[in-house]
Amino acid sequence: MDFVTLAGLLIAFSSVFLANWLGGGEVILLLNLPSAIIVIVGSIGASLIQSSIQEATRALVLLKWSLFPPVYDFNSARATLNNLAHKARRLSLLALESDIDAMGNRFSSRALQMAIDGTDPELLADRLNDDAVRIYDKRMKSVSFIESIGGYAPTLGIMGSVLGLIQAMANLDSPEALGHGIAVAFVSTLYGQGFANLVIFPIAKKLTGYIEKELLYHQLLIDGICGIAIGKHPYRLELELNTYE
């Protein structure tokens, strides 16, 4: 679990409550269920209108990376590719067939299988690069869906404030109730800004970093397996792969 994400959320929200408390505000005024509903549920609903259920589902699956990030061990991948290069040079490319299932992920297993099957090295590189880019584009669409939620949240917050003011104006004959109602109304604006800028956009940025790292990891695998396919010397291949971090 990525405790940095949890710590960041805790610090961000604590700063808001602390600032409100130091300013003499009542903490209870910041807790408003109707405001949370119109901002969170409304933003998700608006994002669903512009997207498909498949994109929303993929985005929901991708969200778990914010707490349980994928692990891309570049050192381990380089070591594995180096061992495969030595084995292929010592025996043959076909001798690597027993290593397909041990590659660790579907992308690398498929790439090694294609190399063993005798796919032309240039065609192999093109197809694998296309696959890597498709994976990247699909994941970035999920990030775009998440970012759209953050884009709608501030506007929904303003709408919530307007609704709150309408209800507050119904109490013009009671100045005390009117003041309290106006204070609660503006909580929706706070929720919209906070939900977007303290939750959605930071998480989207973190997910983008993981996706870019995945693309780099795939490029490492592509260069390594294509190098093995053309019979590149293991030590030369090792030097070239050391540039990936």
C-alpha positions as CSV (number, residue, x, y, z in Angstrom):
1,M,0.0,0.0,0.0
2,D,1.2,3.5,-0.8
3,F,1.0,5.3,2.5
4,V,2.3,8.5,0.9
5,T,-1.1,8.9,-0.8
6,L,-2.9,8.4,2.5
7,A,-0.6,10.8,4.3
8,G,-1.0,13.4,1.6
9,L,-4.8,13.3,1.8
10,L,-4.7,13.5,5.6
11,I,-2.4,16.5,5.6
12,A,-4.4,18.3,2.8
13,F,-7.7,17.9,4.6
14,S,-6.2,18.6,8.0
15,S,-4.9,21.9,6.8
16,V,-8.4,23.0,5.8
17,F,-9.9,22.0,9.1
18,L,-7.0,23.5,11.0
19,A,-7.2,26.8,9.1
20,N,-11.0,27.0,9.8
21,W,-10.4,26.3,13.5
22,L,-7.6,28.9,13.8
23,G,-9.9,31.4,12.1
24,G,-12.5,30.8,14.8
25,G,-14.9,28.9,12.5
26,E,-17.0,26.0,13.7
27,V,-15.9,22.6,12.4
28,I,-19.4,21.4,12.2
29,L,-20.2,24.0,9.5
30,L,-17.7,22.2,7.2
31,L,-19.6,18.9,7.4
32,N,-22.6,19.0,5.1
33,L,-23.9,15.9,3.4
34,P,-26.1,17.6,0.7
35,S,-23.0,19.5,-0.4
36,A,-20.9,16.3,-0.6
37,I,-23.7,14.6,-2.6
38,I,-24.1,17.3,-5.2
39,V,-20.3,17.7,-5.7
40,I,-19.2,14.1,-5.7
41,V,-22.2,12.3,-7.1
42,G,-23.0,15.1,-9.5
43,S,-19.4,15.3,-10.9
44,I,-19.3,11.6,-11.4
45,G,-22.7,11.7,-13.2
46,A,-21.5,14.5,-15.5
47,S,-18.4,12.6,-16.4
48,L,-20.4,9.5,-17.2
49,I,-22.6,11.5,-19.6
50,Q,-19.5,12.3,-21.7
51,S,-18.0,8.8,-21.5
52,S,-18.9,5.1,-21.9
53,I,-19.4,2.6,-19.1
54,Q,-16.2,0.8,-20.3
55,E,-14.1,3.9,-19.8
56,A,-15.7,4.4,-16.3
57,T,-15.0,0.9,-15.3
58,R,-11.4,1.0,-16.5
59,A,-10.9,4.3,-14.6
60,L,-12.3,2.7,-11.4
61,V,-9.9,-0.2,-11.8
62,L,-7.0,2.2,-12.4
63,L,-7.9,4.2,-9.3
64,K,-6.6,1.4,-7.1
65,W,-3.1,2.2,-8.3
66,S,-3.2,5.3,-6.1
67,L,-3.1,3.1,-3.0
68,F,-1.7,-0.1,-4.5
69,P,0.8,1.0,-7.2
70,P,2.2,-1.4,-9.8
71,V,5.8,-2.4,-9.4
72,Y,8.2,-2.1,-12.3
73,D,11.6,-3.5,-11.3
74,F,13.9,-2.3,-14.0
75,N,17.0,-4.0,-12.4
76,S,15.2,-7.3,-12.3
77,A,14.0,-7.0,-15.9
78,R,17.5,-6.1,-17.1
79,A,19.0,-9.1,-15.2
80,T,16.3,-11.4,-16.7
81,L,16.9,-10.2,-20.3
82,N,20.7,-10.5,-19.8
83,N,20.3,-14.1,-18.7
84,L,18.1,-14.8,-21.7
85,A,20.6,-13.2,-24.1
86,H,23.4,-15.4,-22.7
87,K,21.2,-18.5,-22.9
88,A,20.1,-17.8,-26.5
89,R,23.8,-17.1,-27.5
90,R,25.0,-20.3,-25.8
91,L,22.2,-22.6,-27.0
92,S,19.6,-21.1,-29.4
93,L,16.6,-18.8,-29.5
94,L,14.3,-21.9,-29.3
95,A,15.9,-22.8,-26.0
96,L,14.1,-19.8,-24.4
97,E,10.7,-21.4,-24.9
98,S,10.8,-22.8,-21.3
99,D,11.3,-19.2,-20.0
100,I,8.1,-17.8,-21.5
101,D,5.8,-18.5,-18.6
102,A,8.4,-17.1,-16.2
103,M,8.6,-13.7,-17.7
104,G,6.3,-12.2,-15.1
105,N,3.7,-10.4,-17.2
106,R,1.6,-10.9,-20.3
107,F,3.4,-8.3,-22.4
108,S,6.9,-9.7,-22.0
109,S,5.7,-13.3,-22.4
110,R,3.9,-12.5,-25.7
111,A,7.0,-10.6,-26.9
112,L,9.3,-13.5,-26.2
113,Q,6.9,-15.9,-27.8
114,M,6.8,-13.9,-31.0
115,A,10.6,-13.7,-31.0
116,I,10.9,-17.5,-30.6
117,D,8.3,-18.0,-33.3
118,G,10.7,-16.3,-35.8
119,T,8.9,-13.0,-36.3
120,D,10.9,-10.6,-38.4
121,P,12.9,-8.4,-35.9
122,E,11.7,-5.1,-37.5
123,L,8.1,-6.3,-37.6
124,L,8.4,-7.6,-34.0
125,A,9.6,-4.2,-32.8
126,D,6.8,-2.4,-34.7
127,R,4.1,-4.6,-33.3
128,L,5.4,-4.5,-29.8
129,N,5.7,-0.7,-29.9
130,D,2.2,-0.5,-31.2
131,D,0.9,-2.7,-28.4
132,A,2.8,-0.6,-25.8
133,V,1.3,2.7,-27.2
134,R,-2.2,1.2,-27.2
135,I,-1.9,0.2,-23.6
136,Y,-0.6,3.7,-22.8
137,D,-3.4,5.4,-24.7
138,K,-6.1,3.2,-23.1
139,R,-4.8,4.0,-19.6
140,M,-4.6,7.7,-20.3
141,K,-8.2,7.7,-21.4
142,S,-9.0,6.4,-17.9
143,V,-7.0,9.3,-16.4
144,S,-8.9,11.7,-18.6
145,F,-12.1,10.4,-17.2
146,I,-10.8,10.9,-13.7
147,E,-9.6,14.4,-14.5
148,S,-13.1,15.2,-16.0
149,I,-14.6,14.5,-12.5
150,G,-12.2,17.1,-11.1
151,G,-13.1,19.5,-13.9
152,Y,-16.8,19.4,-13.1
153,A,-16.5,19.4,-9.3
154,P,-15.9,23.2,-8.9
155,T,-18.9,24.0,-11.1
156,L,-21.1,21.6,-9.2
157,G,-19.9,23.2,-6.0
158,I,-21.1,26.6,-7.2
159,M,-24.5,25.1,-8.1
160,G,-24.7,23.6,-4.6
161,S,-24.0,27.1,-3.2
162,V,-26.7,28.6,-5.3
163,L,-29.2,26.0,-4.1
164,G,-28.1,26.7,-0.5
165,L,-28.6,30.4,-1.0
166,I,-32.1,29.8,-2.4
167,Q,-33.0,27.9,0.7
168,A,-31.3,30.5,2.9
169,M,-33.4,33.3,1.3
170,A,-36.5,31.5,2.4
171,N,-35.5,32.5,6.0
172,L,-35.3,36.3,5.5
173,D,-37.6,36.8,8.4
174,S,-35.0,35.1,10.7
175,P,-31.6,36.9,10.5
176,E,-29.8,34.2,12.6
177,A,-31.1,31.4,10.5
178,L,-30.3,33.4,7.3
179,G,-26.6,33.8,8.4
180,H,-26.2,30.2,9.2
181,G,-27.8,29.2,5.9
182,I,-25.5,31.4,3.9
183,A,-22.5,29.9,5.7
184,V,-23.6,26.4,5.0
185,A,-24.4,27.3,1.4
186,F,-20.8,28.3,0.6
187,V,-19.6,24.9,1.9
188,S,-20.5,23.5,-1.5
189,T,-18.0,25.7,-3.2
190,L,-15.4,24.6,-0.7
191,Y,-16.2,21.0,-1.4
192,G,-16.0,21.5,-5.1
193,Q,-12.6,23.1,-5.0
194,G,-11.3,20.8,-2.4
195,F,-12.5,17.6,-4.1
196,A,-10.9,18.7,-7.4
197,N,-7.6,20.1,-6.2
198,L,-6.9,18.0,-3.1
199,V,-8.2,14.6,-4.3
200,I,-8.9,14.2,-8.0
201,F,-6.1,16.2,-9.8
202,P,-3.3,14.9,-7.5
203,I,-4.4,11.3,-7.9
204,A,-4.7,11.8,-11.7
205,K,-1.1,13.2,-11.7
206,K,0.2,10.2,-9.7
207,L,-1.5,7.7,-12.0
208,T,0.0,9.5,-15.1
209,G,3.4,9.0,-13.6
210,Y,2.8,5.2,-13.1
211,I,1.5,4.9,-16.7
212,E,4.5,6.7,-18.1
213,K,6.8,4.4,-16.1
214,E,4.9,1.4,-17.5
215,L,5.5,2.7,-21.0
216,L,9.2,3.0,-20.3
217,Y,9.3,-0.5,-18.8
218,H,7.6,-1.9,-21.9
219,Q,10.2,-0.1,-24.0
220,L,12.9,-1.8,-22.0
221,L,11.4,-5.2,-22.6
222,I,11.0,-4.4,-26.3
223,D,14.6,-3.4,-26.8
224,G,15.8,-6.3,-24.8
225,I,13.8,-9.0,-26.6
226,C,14.3,-7.5,-30.0
227,G,18.1,-7.4,-29.2
228,I,18.0,-11.1,-28.3
229,A,16.0,-11.9,-31.5
230,I,18.7,-10.4,-33.7
231,G,21.5,-12.1,-31.8
232,K,23.0,-8.9,-30.3
233,H,25.9,-9.6,-28.0
234,P,24.7,-9.9,-24.3
235,Y,27.3,-7.4,-23.0
236,R,26.4,-4.8,-25.7
237,L,22.7,-5.4,-24.9
238,E,23.4,-5.0,-21.2
239,L,25.0,-1.6,-21.8
240,E,22.1,-0.4,-23.9
241,L,19.5,-1.5,-21.4
242,N,21.4,0.3,-18.5
243,T,20.1,3.6,-19.9
244,Y,16.6,2.7,-18.7
245,E,15.8,3.8,-15.2
